[in-house]
Amino acid sequence: MMKCAYPQRIKSELVNLLPLRKFEGPISLVETPEQLDEAISELRKESVLGFDTETRPSFKKGMQHGVAILQLASEKKAWIFRLIPLKEHVCRLYKEILSNPDIKKVGLAVNGDIRALKKLCDFTPAGFDEISRYTQKIGIINTGMKNLCGALLGVKISKSAQLSNWESEVLTQKQLDYAATDAWIGLELYNEALKVLRENRYCLYIESDPDALAEKTLMTRFKAAFKKLFG
C-alpha cells in the first residue's frame, strides 16, 4: 500500500518555520488604457501565466464588493490590473488574454475568480487550469495557497495584505508585492506539481505517524529552500 510522500495536511506552526518567499521581479501596475495596451502586447508573448484576483474585504454581514484587482505573472514579471479605473476597457483584456486558449492561466479556485470577473464584462474563459487538480493527485489534501507552498515548495508566503483595501486609488508597495507574489507563486506551484507527477516521485510506504511524516518532509524542504536561497 502506498501513500503520498508529501504531507496531506500541514500544521501552521510547521509552515511558519519555513523561509519567506516573495516575487522579486519587476511589477507593472496597469491602470490606464495606454498601460493596458502595453501589457496586452507583452502578455501575448507568454504561454503560461499565474493568475489571481483580489477583492476589497467586507466586514459587514451581507455586503460584498466586486473584484478590484486582476494579477497575472510569468516567471520573470508580474502585471497588476486595477479594474475599477479600467472598467470601460477591461473587455479588451478579457478577450485578448483571458479568452485566449493558447495562453494558459493557472491558479487556485479559478472558477470563483472567473465568475467575479464576468460581473464586469462577460467573456468566454479559455486556457484556465486549476492547480489543486494536480496537487491532489500528489496526495496533498490542503488546497490553500499558504499550505500548498509549504508542502510542495518548502517556503511560506506572507498573507498580511490580504484584507487590505484593494479599491484604494493608490496601492501600497506591500499590496503590489502581495498581489504579484500570489500570481507568481501559483505558477511556481503549478510547475513543481507537474514536475513531481512527471517524474513519478511522489509516493512512499505508509509511515505510522502522519505528523512525523509531515514534519520530516517539511524539514527536508526547508533545508533545500534555505540552501537554494543562501548557498
C-alpha positions in Angstrom: 0.0 0.0 0.0 1.4 3.4 -1.0 1.0 6.9 0.4 1.9 10.4 -0.7 5.4 11.4 0.2 4.2 15.0 0.7 2.2 15.7 3.9 -1.5 15.5 3.3 -2.2 18.2 5.9 0.2 20.7 7.4 0.2 22.3 10.8 0.5 26.1 10.7 3.4 26.0 13.2 5.4 23.9 10.8 4.7 26.2 7.9 5.7 29.2 10.0 9.2 27.7 10.3 9.8 27.8 6.6 11.7 30.6 4.8 9.6 33.5 3.5 9.4 34.0 -0.3 8.0 36.8 -2.4 8.2 37.8 -6.0 11.4 39.7 -6.8 10.9 40.6 -10.4 9.5 43.8 -12.0 5.9 44.6 -11.2 3.9 46.6 -13.8 0.9 48.4 -12.4 -1.8 48.8 -15.1 -4.5 51.5 -14.6 -4.7 53.5 -17.9 -5.7 52.5 -21.4 -2.1 53.2 -22.6 -0.7 50.9 -20.0 -3.3 48.3 -20.8 -2.1 48.3 -24.5 1.5 47.7 -23.5 0.5 45.0 -21.0 -1.6 43.1 -23.5 1.3 43.3 -26.0 3.6 41.7 -23.5 1.2 39.1 -22.3 0.5 37.8 -25.8 4.1 36.6 -25.9 3.6 34.4 -22.8 2.5 30.7 -22.9 1.8 30.1 -19.2 0.8 32.7 -16.5 0.0 32.6 -12.8 -3.5 34.0 -12.3 -5.3 35.5 -9.3 -7.7 38.3 -8.3 -8.2 40.5 -5.2 -11.4 41.9 -3.7 -11.9 44.5 -1.1 -12.9 42.7 2.1 -16.3 43.4 3.6 -16.7 43.5 7.4 -20.5 43.9 7.3 -22.8 40.9 7.0 -24.5 40.7 3.6 -22.2 43.2 1.9 -20.0 42.1 -0.9 -17.6 44.1 -3.1 -16.8 43.4 -6.7 -13.4 42.2 -7.8 -10.9 45.1 -7.8 -7.6 43.6 -8.9 -6.5 41.1 -11.5 -3.0 39.9 -11.4 -1.0 37.8 -13.9 2.6 36.7 -13.6 5.2 35.0 -15.7 8.4 33.6 -14.1 10.1 36.9 -14.5 7.4 39.7 -14.5 4.0 40.5 -12.9 1.2 42.6 -14.1 -1.3 44.2 -11.7 -4.5 45.5 -13.3 -6.7 47.9 -11.3 -10.1 47.0 -12.8 -12.1 50.0 -11.5 -10.2 52.7 -13.5 -10.1 50.2 -16.4 -13.8 49.4 -16.3 -14.5 50.8 -19.8 -11.6 48.9 -21.3 -11.4 45.7 -19.4 -13.2 43.7 -22.1 -10.1 44.0 -24.3 -8.0 42.3 -21.7 -10.6 39.6 -21.2 -10.8 39.0 -25.0 -7.1 39.1 -25.7 -5.8 37.2 -22.8 -8.4 35.5 -20.6 -10.3 34.1 -23.7 -7.1 33.0 -25.4 -6.7 29.2 -25.3 -3.1 29.5 -26.4 -2.2 31.3 -23.1 -2.6 29.0 -20.1 -3.7 30.7 -16.9 -3.1 28.7 -13.7 -4.4 29.4 -10.2 -6.3 28.2 -7.2 -10.1 28.3 -7.1 -10.1 29.8 -10.6 -13.8 29.2 -11.2 -14.8 31.6 -8.5 -12.4 34.3 -9.8 -13.8 33.9 -13.3 -17.4 34.3 -12.0 -16.4 37.5 -10.3 -14.6 38.9 -13.3 -17.6 38.2 -15.5 -19.6 40.7 -13.5 -17.5 43.5 -15.1 -17.6 42.1 -18.6 -19.0 38.8 -19.9 -16.4 36.6 -21.7 -15.7 33.0 -22.7 -12.8 31.8 -20.5 -10.3 29.6 -22.2 -6.9 28.2 -21.2 -7.5 28.1 -17.4 -6.2 25.3 -15.3 -6.7 24.6 -11.6 -3.6 23.9 -9.5 -5.3 21.8 -6.9 -6.2 19.3 -9.6 -2.5 18.3 -9.7 -1.6 18.7 -6.0 -4.5 16.4 -5.1 -3.0 13.8 -7.5 0.2 14.0 -5.5 -1.9 13.4 -2.3 -2.0 16.8 -0.7 -5.4 17.5 0.9 -4.7 21.1 1.8 -5.7 23.4 -1.0 -4.9 26.9 0.5 -2.1 28.8 -1.1 0.0 29.1 2.1 -0.3 25.4 3.0 0.5 24.3 -0.6 3.6 26.4 -0.7 4.8 24.8 2.5 4.1 21.3 1.4 5.3 21.4 -2.2 7.9 24.3 -2.3 9.2 24.3 1.2 8.5 28.0 1.6 5.9 30.3 3.2 4.3 33.5 1.8 3.0 36.5 3.6 -0.8 37.0 3.7 -0.6 40.2 5.8 -2.0 42.4 2.9 -4.9 40.0 2.1 -7.6 42.1 4.0 -6.4 45.5 2.8 -8.4 47.9 0.7 -8.0 46.7 -2.9 -10.2 49.5 -4.2 -7.8 52.2 -2.9 -6.8 54.7 -5.6 -3.2 54.2 -4.6 -1.9 50.7 -3.9 1.0 50.4 -1.4 4.2 48.6 -2.2 3.1 45.9 0.3 -0.1 45.4 -1.7 1.7 45.2 -5.0 4.2 42.7 -3.6 1.4 40.6 -2.2 -0.6 40.6 -5.4 2.4 39.8 -7.6 3.5 37.0 -5.2 0.1 35.4 -5.2 0.0 35.1 -9.0 3.7 34.2 -9.4 3.8 31.5 -6.6 0.7 29.9 -8.2 2.8 29.5 -11.4 5.7 28.0 -9.2 3.2 25.6 -7.6 1.9 24.5 -11.0 5.3 23.9 -12.5 6.5 22.0 -9.4 3.4 19.8 -9.3 3.7 18.9 -12.9 7.4 18.1 -12.4 6.6 15.8 -9.4 3.9 14.0 -11.3 6.0 13.7 -14.5 9.0 12.2 -12.6 6.7 9.9 -10.5 8.5 10.8 -7.3 5.6 11.4 -5.0 4.9 8.1 -3.2 6.5 6.0 -0.4 5.4 3.4 2.0 3.0 4.5 4.7 4.6 5.7 7.9 2.8 5.0 11.2 2.9 8.6 12.4 1.3 11.1 9.9 2.6 14.1 11.9 6.1 12.7 11.9 5.9 12.3 8.1 4.6 15.9 7.7 7.4 17.3 10.0 10.1 15.2 8.2 9.1 16.2 4.7 8.7 19.9 5.6 12.1 20.0 7.3 13.7 18.4 4.2 12.1 21.1 2.0 13.1 23.8 4.5 16.8 22.7 4.2 16.6 22.6 0.4 14.9 26.0 0.2 17.4 27.5 2.7 20.4 26.1 0.7 18.9 27.5 -2.6 18.4 31.0 -1.1 21.6 31.3 0.9 24.0 28.7 -0.5 
